[in-house]
Amino acid sequence: MTGRGPGRVAAWAQLLRVSALFTVPGDALAGAAATGRVPTRGTVLAAGSSLCLYEAGMALNDWADRAEDARERPERPLPSGRIHPAAALAAAGGLTAAGLALAARAGRLPLATATALAATVWSYDLRLNGTPAGPAAMATARFLDVLLGAAAAGTAAPLPSDGAAAPRAREHRVRDASRARDVWGAAALMGGHTLAVTAVSRRETRGGAPGVPLAALGAVGAIAACTARRRTPPALTASAVYAATAARPLLHAALNPSPPLLQRAVGGGIRAMIPLQAALAAGAAGVRPAVPASAAGVRPAVPARQRGTGRELAAVALLALLPLARRMSRKVSPT
């Protein structure tokens, strides 16, 4: 590596695309909210794991694309010589190990989910990037990231072993099925948005046809309509911010699919993940106890009203990250 001090820090910030880091923790919050639970220690561990695996993917991506970047983006840290390729590869391996270690602290299911996420990230960077399967792989990574947050949210309290356990077990199965639908639905929306943004990014350095950003614009509209269905003030606000953040640059790119406008659309799409996560967190359906606490003999871990407040606070906190991400993206490009 060449350069020391601020120049070295700037090179690593560019390599790791630190302005995009603001889009990562919300996956864990959205996954936890979809389970009907407030953020816990497991959520913090899941968010930390996601951050490490995301940055591992950034470093590995530049290592794998160093020959292409030398032709198309010679100012990137590796082709410009500011970071040695071996250092980038070592960073990718170390960050992957750290991400898996954090997930292991959250439990076996989070570790298994994080392992699948890490495998997807490495497969994309080393094999699938630049192939027709690339956008689907990126969407799968975001999908798994939301599932990681849900897996780390914890498990329900065990049912008491008395004569009424059978009907309660049926009610718990219904409740768990509803939770599973919420989790998979939130993960699918994040994955769908990622699929659309990644498809646009395929032509960001060369330009392309207007059909791809136009299709992405349609996807954003459909996703915003889904997240606004809860009709709570936080969910409606976050959905509107999501649509505004993603739609305007996509419309400009559809009208003029030049490299600068496509890059702007991709950057807007990346930042739009933050209000989308906020909308998912705020709009997650609250899960009520299947039976009254006194009848079940189990006190709910968190009251329903507190769960709702926790989701709204999480949504507000995520929305507060958006101006920070926008300000940081002026210094370090997220693409």
One Martini backbone bead per residue (centre of mass of N, CA, C, O) as a GRO file, in nm:
protein
  335
    1MET     BB    1   0.098   0.035   0.020
    2THR     BB    2   0.023   0.368  -0.036
    3GLY     BB    3   0.044   0.584   0.188
    4ARG     BB    4  -0.061   0.807   0.452
    5GLY     BB    5  -0.291   0.868   0.662
    6PRO     BB    6  -0.547   1.028   0.518
    7GLY     BB    7  -0.503   0.880   0.245
    8ARG     BB    8  -0.545   0.595   0.360
    9VAL     BB    9  -0.829   0.634   0.473
   10ALA     BB   10  -0.962   0.721   0.206
   11ALA     BB   11  -0.906   0.459   0.052
   12TRP     BB   12  -1.073   0.272   0.241
   13ALA     BB   13  -1.338   0.427   0.218
   14GLN     BB   14  -1.364   0.372  -0.086
   15LEU     BB   15  -1.347   0.066  -0.088
   16LEU     BB   16  -1.591   0.033   0.140
   17ARG     BB   17  -1.818   0.233   0.106
   18VAL     BB   18  -1.920   0.397   0.374
   19SER     BB   19  -2.189   0.536   0.276
   20ALA     BB   20  -2.343   0.242   0.267
   21LEU     BB   21  -2.364   0.157   0.573
   22PHE     BB   22  -2.648   0.286   0.639
   23THR     BB   23  -2.804   0.032   0.485
   24VAL     BB   24  -2.767  -0.216   0.697
   25PRO     BB   25  -2.903  -0.220   0.994
   26GLY     BB   26  -3.208  -0.224   0.895
   27ASP     BB   27  -3.236  -0.526   0.841
   28ALA     BB   28  -3.243  -0.617   1.138
   29LEU     BB   29  -3.486  -0.441   1.221
   30ALA     BB   30  -3.689  -0.554   1.017
   31GLY     BB   31  -3.669  -0.849   1.108
   32ALA     BB   32  -3.753  -0.806   1.404
   33ALA     BB   33  -4.027  -0.666   1.350
   34ALA     BB   34  -4.155  -0.911   1.192
   35THR     BB   35  -4.166  -1.086   1.472
   36GLY     BB   36  -4.272  -0.876   1.710
   37ARG     BB   37  -4.000  -0.745   1.806
   38VAL     BB   38  -3.770  -0.599   1.975
   39PRO     BB   39  -3.473  -0.500   2.009
   40THR     BB   40  -3.176  -0.685   2.073
   41ARG     BB   41  -2.883  -0.828   2.117
   42GLY     BB   42  -2.918  -0.992   1.857
   43THR     BB   43  -2.956  -0.746   1.673
   44VAL     BB   44  -2.677  -0.626   1.716
   45LEU     BB   45  -2.522  -0.873   1.611
   46ALA     BB   46  -2.652  -0.878   1.331
   47ALA     BB   47  -2.559  -0.597   1.245
   48GLY     BB   48  -2.256  -0.652   1.276
   49SER     BB   49  -2.246  -0.885   1.076
   50SER     BB   50  -2.350  -0.728   0.831
   51LEU     BB   51  -2.127  -0.518   0.818
   52CYS     BB   52  -1.893  -0.713   0.774
   53LEU     BB   53  -2.003  -0.857   0.516
   54TYR     BB   54  -2.035  -0.606   0.346
   55GLU     BB   55  -1.734  -0.517   0.355
   56ALA     BB   56  -1.625  -0.774   0.237
   57GLY     BB   57  -1.764  -0.734  -0.038
   58MET     BB   58  -1.623  -0.471  -0.115
   59ALA     BB   59  -1.332  -0.574  -0.114
   60LEU     BB   60  -1.374  -0.818  -0.305
   61ASN     BB   61  -1.482  -0.666  -0.549
   62ASP     BB   62  -1.220  -0.506  -0.610
   63TRP     BB   63  -1.038  -0.749  -0.639
   64ALA     BB   64  -1.199  -0.889  -0.876
   65ASP     BB   65  -1.214  -0.587  -1.047
   66ARG     BB   66  -0.922  -0.469  -1.107
   67ALA     BB   67  -0.902  -0.491  -1.418
   68GLU     BB   68  -1.157  -0.333  -1.492
   69ASP     BB   69  -1.087  -0.075  -1.327
   70ALA     BB   70  -0.829  -0.004  -1.491
   71ARG     BB   71  -1.011   0.081  -1.739
   72GLU     BB   72  -1.279   0.239  -1.605
   73ARG     BB   73  -1.151   0.293  -1.281
   74PRO     BB   74  -0.845   0.412  -1.200
   75GLU     BB   75  -0.924   0.565  -0.917
   76ARG     BB   76  -0.925   0.332  -0.765
   77PRO     BB   77  -0.741   0.195  -0.513
   78LEU     BB   78  -0.605  -0.040  -0.672
   79PRO     BB   79  -0.519   0.077  -0.957
   80SER     BB   80  -0.375   0.334  -0.810
   81GLY     BB   81  -0.201   0.199  -0.549
   82ARG     BB   82  -0.320   0.260  -0.251
   83ILE     BB   83  -0.397  -0.053  -0.259
   84HIS     BB   84  -0.333  -0.368  -0.205
   85PRO     BB   85  -0.474  -0.657  -0.306
   86ALA     BB   86  -0.394  -0.829  -0.054
   87ALA     BB   87  -0.532  -0.640   0.152
   88ALA     BB   88  -0.819  -0.671   0.047
   89LEU     BB   89  -0.839  -0.979   0.081
   90ALA     BB   90  -0.778  -0.984   0.385
   91ALA     BB   91  -1.019  -0.809   0.466
   92ALA     BB   92  -1.238  -1.000   0.363
   93GLY     BB   93  -1.166  -1.238   0.547
   94GLY     BB   94  -1.178  -1.094   0.824
   95LEU     BB   95  -1.474  -0.988   0.801
   96THR     BB   96  -1.606  -1.262   0.770
   97ALA     BB   97  -1.516  -1.382   1.039
   98ALA     BB   98  -1.648  -1.161   1.215
   99GLY     BB   99  -1.939  -1.204   1.121
  100LEU     BB  100  -1.962  -1.502   1.214
  101ALA     BB  101  -1.894  -1.455   1.512
  102LEU     BB  102  -2.136  -1.273   1.576
  103ALA     BB  103  -2.356  -1.475   1.492
  104ALA     BB  104  -2.275  -1.697   1.699
  105ARG     BB  105  -2.360  -1.524   1.949
  106ALA     BB  106  -2.677  -1.542   1.861
  107GLY     BB  107  -2.663  -1.834   1.721
  108ARG     BB  108  -2.730  -2.091   1.510
  109LEU     BB  109  -2.925  -1.961   1.308
  110PRO     BB  110  -2.762  -1.704   1.250
  111LEU     BB  111  -2.511  -1.856   1.150
  112ALA     BB  112  -2.643  -1.999   0.912
  113THR     BB  113  -2.736  -1.740   0.772
  114ALA     BB  114  -2.454  -1.604   0.752
  115THR     BB  115  -2.326  -1.825   0.582
  116ALA     BB  116  -2.512  -1.790   0.339
  117LEU     BB  117  -2.440  -1.493   0.297
  118ALA     BB  118  -2.135  -1.527   0.252
  119ALA     BB  119  -2.160  -1.717   0.009
  120THR     BB  120  -2.307  -1.512  -0.169
  121VAL     BB  121  -2.096  -1.290  -0.172
  122TRP     BB  122  -1.859  -1.459  -0.290
  123SER     BB  123  -2.005  -1.556  -0.543
  124TYR     BB  124  -2.055  -1.285  -0.667
  125ASP     BB  125  -1.760  -1.170  -0.678
  126LEU     BB  126  -1.622  -1.437  -0.823
  127ARG     BB  127  -1.877  -1.527  -1.041
  128LEU     BB  128  -2.163  -1.348  -1.085
  129ASN     BB  129  -2.042  -1.103  -1.167
  130GLY     BB  130  -2.161  -1.022  -1.493
  131THR     BB  131  -2.402  -1.200  -1.482
  132PRO     BB  132  -2.735  -1.284  -1.498
  133ALA     BB  133  -2.718  -1.368  -1.174
  134GLY     BB  134  -2.631  -1.115  -1.015
  135PRO     BB  135  -2.893  -0.970  -0.915
  136ALA     BB  136  -3.003  -1.221  -0.763
  137ALA     BB  137  -2.768  -1.240  -0.561
  138MET     BB  138  -2.808  -0.964  -0.430
  139ALA     BB  139  -3.099  -1.016  -0.340
  140THR     BB  140  -3.029  -1.259  -0.160
  141ALA     BB  141  -2.854  -1.107   0.042
  142ARG     BB  142  -3.079  -0.921   0.151
  143PHE     BB  143  -3.273  -1.139   0.231
  144LEU     BB  144  -3.077  -1.272   0.439
  145ASP     BB  145  -3.037  -1.022   0.619
  146VAL     BB  146  -3.326  -1.017   0.727
  147LEU     BB  147  -3.324  -1.307   0.839
  148LEU     BB  148  -3.102  -1.253   1.044
  149GLY     BB  149  -3.266  -1.058   1.220
  150ALA     BB  150  -3.489  -1.265   1.285
  151ALA     BB  151  -3.312  -1.495   1.406
  152ALA     BB  152  -3.191  -1.290   1.640
  153ALA     BB  153  -3.465  -1.214   1.808
  154GLY     BB  154  -3.572  -1.488   1.897
  155THR     BB  155  -3.777  -1.681   2.108
  156ALA     BB  156  -4.035  -1.823   2.229
  157ALA     BB  157  -4.207  -1.912   2.480
  158PRO     BB  158  -4.286  -2.179   2.637
  159LEU     BB  159  -4.514  -2.407   2.684
  160PRO     BB  160  -4.722  -2.528   2.896
  161SER     BB  161  -4.771  -2.845   3.078
  162ASP     BB  162  -5.100  -2.891   3.015
  163GLY     BB  163  -5.424  -2.951   2.918
  164ALA     BB  164  -5.413  -2.668   2.728
  165ALA     BB  165  -5.176  -2.702   2.519
  166ALA     BB  166  -5.299  -2.778   2.243
  167PRO     BB  167  -5.456  -2.517   2.167
  168ARG     BB  168  -5.209  -2.336   2.207
  169ALA     BB  169  -5.034  -2.466   1.991
  170ARG     BB  170  -5.215  -2.385   1.757
  171GLU     BB  171  -5.197  -2.079   1.806
  172HIS     BB  172  -4.888  -2.066   1.776
  173ARG     BB  173  -4.875  -2.165   1.487
  174VAL     BB  174  -5.033  -1.933   1.368
  175ARG     BB  175  -4.846  -1.711   1.468
  176ASP     BB  176  -4.586  -1.818   1.332
  177ALA     BB  177  -4.695  -1.805   1.043
  178SER     BB  178  -4.735  -1.499   1.044
  179ARG     BB  179  -4.443  -1.426   1.099
  180ALA     BB  180  -4.321  -1.562   0.852
  181ARG     BB  181  -4.466  -1.387   0.644
  182ASP     BB  182  -4.346  -1.118   0.738
  183VAL     BB  183  -4.049  -1.188   0.698
  184TRP     BB  184  -4.060  -1.275   0.397
  185GLY     BB  185  -4.184  -1.013   0.297
  186ALA     BB  186  -3.958  -0.818   0.381
  187ALA     BB  187  -3.731  -0.967   0.230
  188ALA     BB  188  -3.860  -0.943  -0.055
  189LEU     BB  189  -3.859  -0.633  -0.074
  190MET     BB  190  -3.556  -0.596  -0.045
  191GLY     BB  191  -3.482  -0.780  -0.282
  192GLY     BB  192  -3.638  -0.629  -0.505
  193HIS     BB  193  -3.488  -0.364  -0.484
  194THR     BB  194  -3.203  -0.479  -0.535
  195LEU     BB  195  -3.260  -0.591  -0.814
  196ALA     BB  196  -3.321  -0.319  -0.950
  197VAL     BB  197  -3.054  -0.170  -0.885
  198THR     BB  198  -2.858  -0.378  -1.009
  199ALA     BB  199  -2.962  -0.362  -1.298
  200VAL     BB  200  -2.877  -0.064  -1.336
  201SER     BB  201  -2.563  -0.100  -1.263
  202ARG     BB  202  -2.465  -0.257  -1.523
  203ARG     BB  203  -2.461   0.053  -1.691
  204GLU     BB  204  -2.304   0.293  -1.533
  205THR     BB  205  -2.032   0.310  -1.732
  206ARG     BB  206  -2.195   0.297  -2.043
  207GLY     BB  207  -2.481   0.275  -2.057
  208GLY     BB  208  -2.835   0.264  -2.182
  209ALA     BB  209  -3.144   0.166  -2.165
  210PRO     BB  210  -3.464   0.273  -2.043
  211GLY     BB  211  -3.600   0.006  -1.940
  212VAL     BB  212  -3.459  -0.051  -1.668
  213PRO     BB  213  -3.528   0.209  -1.503
  214LEU     BB  214  -3.832   0.178  -1.557
  215ALA     BB  215  -3.868  -0.091  -1.408
  216ALA     BB  216  -3.757   0.011  -1.138
  217LEU     BB  217  -3.977   0.223  -1.098
  218GLY     BB  218  -4.209   0.019  -1.078
  219ALA     BB  219  -4.097  -0.132  -0.831
  220VAL     BB  220  -4.104   0.106  -0.637
  221GLY     BB  221  -4.409   0.152  -0.648
  222ALA     BB  222  -4.492  -0.130  -0.544
  223ILE     BB  223  -4.340  -0.122  -0.274
  224ALA     BB  224  -4.470   0.136  -0.160
  225ALA     BB  225  -4.757   0.019  -0.159
  226CYS     BB  226  -4.698  -0.207   0.046
  227THR     BB  227  -4.583  -0.031   0.290
  228ALA     BB  228  -4.859   0.159   0.301
  229ARG     BB  229  -5.087  -0.043   0.410
  230ARG     BB  230  -5.080   0.021   0.723
  231ARG     BB  231  -5.138   0.340   0.780
  232THR     BB  232  -4.918   0.461   0.941
  233PRO     BB  233  -4.739   0.734   0.988
  234PRO     BB  234  -4.452   0.606   0.969
  235ALA     BB  235  -4.506   0.431   0.716
  236LEU     BB  236  -4.596   0.657   0.524
  237THR     BB  237  -4.347   0.833   0.546
  238ALA     BB  238  -4.132   0.622   0.461
  239SER     BB  239  -4.261   0.555   0.186
  240ALA     BB  240  -4.236   0.840   0.066
  241VAL     BB  241  -3.930   0.865   0.095
  242TYR     BB  242  -3.858   0.624  -0.072
  243ALA     BB  243  -3.988   0.711  -0.339
  244ALA     BB  244  -3.837   0.983  -0.367
  245THR     BB  245  -3.541   0.874  -0.358
  246ALA     BB  246  -3.573   0.667  -0.609
  247ALA     BB  247  -3.750   0.793  -0.848
  248ARG     BB  248  -3.614   1.045  -0.962
  249PRO     BB  249  -3.343   0.922  -1.073
  250LEU     BB  250  -3.486   0.708  -1.247
  251LEU     BB  251  -3.634   0.900  -1.433
  252HIS     BB  252  -3.383   1.037  -1.548
  253ALA     BB  253  -3.257   0.772  -1.657
  254ALA     BB  254  -3.491   0.703  -1.852
  255LEU     BB  255  -3.459   0.970  -2.023
  256ASN     BB  256  -3.121   0.945  -1.958
  257PRO     BB  257  -2.898   0.668  -2.002
  258SER     BB  258  -2.645   0.779  -1.862
  259PRO     BB  259  -2.387   0.735  -1.659
  260PRO     BB  260  -2.445   0.966  -1.451
  261LEU     BB  261  -2.754   0.895  -1.411
  262LEU     BB  262  -2.717   0.601  -1.332
  263GLN     BB  263  -2.539   0.653  -1.085
  264ARG     BB  264  -2.752   0.825  -0.941
  265ALA     BB  265  -2.967   0.601  -0.928
  266VAL     BB  266  -2.802   0.403  -0.761
  267GLY     BB  267  -2.752   0.586  -0.519
  268GLY     BB  268  -3.053   0.630  -0.458
  269GLY     BB  269  -3.121   0.328  -0.421
  270ILE     BB  270  -2.939   0.280  -0.180
  271ARG     BB  271  -3.057   0.501   0.010
  272ALA     BB  272  -3.360   0.388  -0.006
  273MET     BB  273  -3.321   0.156   0.200
  274ILE     BB  274  -3.372   0.314   0.458
  275PRO     BB  275  -3.681   0.387   0.430
  276LEU     BB  276  -3.763   0.096   0.378
  277GLN     BB  277  -3.682  -0.013   0.652
  278ALA     BB  278  -3.863   0.181   0.810
  279ALA     BB  279  -4.131   0.084   0.690
  280LEU     BB  280  -4.103  -0.210   0.786
  281ALA     BB  281  -4.075  -0.148   1.089
  282ALA     BB  282  -4.344   0.023   1.119
  283GLY     BB  283  -4.541  -0.198   0.952
  284ALA     BB  284  -4.526  -0.417   1.138
  285ALA     BB  285  -4.706  -0.656   1.266
  286GLY     BB  286  -4.848  -0.707   1.545
  287VAL     BB  287  -4.805  -0.950   1.808
  288ARG     BB  288  -5.029  -1.125   1.973
  289PRO     BB  289  -5.133  -1.305   2.203
  290ALA     BB  290  -5.304  -1.600   2.185
  291VAL     BB  291  -5.326  -1.565   2.496
  292PRO     BB  292  -5.368  -1.489   2.788
  293ALA     BB  293  -5.138  -1.464   3.031
  294SER     BB  294  -5.302  -1.596   3.264
  295ALA     BB  295  -5.376  -1.856   3.099
  296ALA     BB  296  -5.079  -1.943   3.011
  297GLY     BB  297  -4.852  -1.870   3.238
  298VAL     BB  298  -4.727  -1.629   3.057
  299ARG     BB  299  -4.527  -1.361   3.029
  300PRO     BB  300  -4.481  -1.126   2.832
  301ALA     BB  301  -4.195  -0.981   2.734
  302VAL     BB  302  -4.362  -0.765   2.551
  303PRO     BB  303  -4.567  -0.535   2.512
  304ALA     BB  304  -4.750  -0.430   2.250
  305ARG     BB  305  -4.707  -0.124   2.284
  306GLN     BB  306  -4.398  -0.141   2.306
  307ARG     BB  307  -4.350  -0.262   2.032
  308GLY     BB  308  -4.464  -0.029   1.869
  309THR     BB  309  -4.271   0.187   1.977
  310GLY     BB  310  -4.010   0.047   1.890
  311ARG     BB  311  -4.067   0.057   1.584
  312GLU     BB  312  -4.094   0.365   1.560
  313LEU     BB  313  -3.812   0.432   1.664
  314ALA     BB  314  -3.660   0.275   1.448
  315ALA     BB  315  -3.768   0.441   1.210
  316VAL     BB  316  -3.661   0.716   1.299
  317ALA     BB  317  -3.363   0.635   1.314
  318LEU     BB  318  -3.336   0.561   1.015
  319LEU     BB  319  -3.421   0.834   0.890
  320ALA     BB  320  -3.174   0.986   1.023
  321LEU     BB  321  -2.961   0.849   0.820
  322LEU     BB  322  -3.011   0.977   0.542
  323PRO     BB  323  -2.857   1.254   0.557
  324LEU     BB  324  -2.587   1.117   0.623
  325ALA     BB  325  -2.564   0.953   0.362
  326ARG     BB  326  -2.578   1.194   0.170
  327ARG     BB  327  -2.330   1.344   0.280
  328MET     BB  328  -2.123   1.108   0.244
  329SER     BB  329  -2.166   1.067  -0.072
  330ARG     BB  330  -2.003   1.335  -0.143
  331LYS     BB  331  -1.724   1.193  -0.052
  332VAL     BB  332  -1.838   0.884  -0.087
  333SER     BB  333  -1.908   0.655  -0.301
  334PRO     BB  334  -2.148   0.383  -0.319
  335THR     BB  335  -2.020   0.268  -0.623
   0.00000   0.00000   0.00000
